[in-house]
Amino acid sequence: MDADRYNSLSYKQTCSYHEKLRESVFRTVEKDFDALGIRLSEISFKDANEANSWKKLWSKPERAASWDWVRLYNEYRGRGGARRFDMAIRRSGALHGLCYGMMERNRLVLRLHALERSPVNHELAGKVLDITLYAADLYATINGAHEIWLCDPVSPAHTRLYQSKGYSPVTNWRDDVTHLMLRLK
């Protein structure tokens, strides 16, 4: 959808547009990763609650994300919820990963603010990130975005992992990585 037409949508129409777009992306990704038997959906309150329990289950505490999934659930459903990118990844009914992101108002950047995989459901370990980044790339590309940002990496190990996927670190004046960026073609 071109920018002029998109900008003329009402809030309700914008919500509907992004909801249909997320559904389309989910079904496409499920087909493209068919061999894994995954099911994608928007994040539910139940998913957010379950993910909050993951913090204490990580064998290495530095791998645990610091965000509060229930708080994020409420924030993303509230302000700016129309342009959100949220995704829960399931296999055989078990929750394996979650991601929250948001398209910038101008739709040039998709920011992924929270991304985590389950420390207990290991069947998709090593694949949750690939599935998420593939879905985010598809969603961003359809929206006409120029970049995807992975914001506030949890640890230096996460930064290295994201770099291995083609993302470039962006630092602040203290040389701290604020986010990693991928320019879309």
Buried (B, 14 or more C-beta within 10 A) or exposed (E): EEEEEBEEBEEEEBBEBBBEBBEEBBEBBBEBBEEBEBEBBBBEEEBBEBBBEBBEEBEEEEBBBEBBBBEBBEBBBEEEBBBBBBBBBBBEEEBBBBBBBBBBEEBBBBBBBBBBBBBEBEEBEEBBBEBBBBBBBBBBBBBBBBBBBBBBBBEEEBBEBBBEEEBEBEEEEEEEBBBBBBEBE
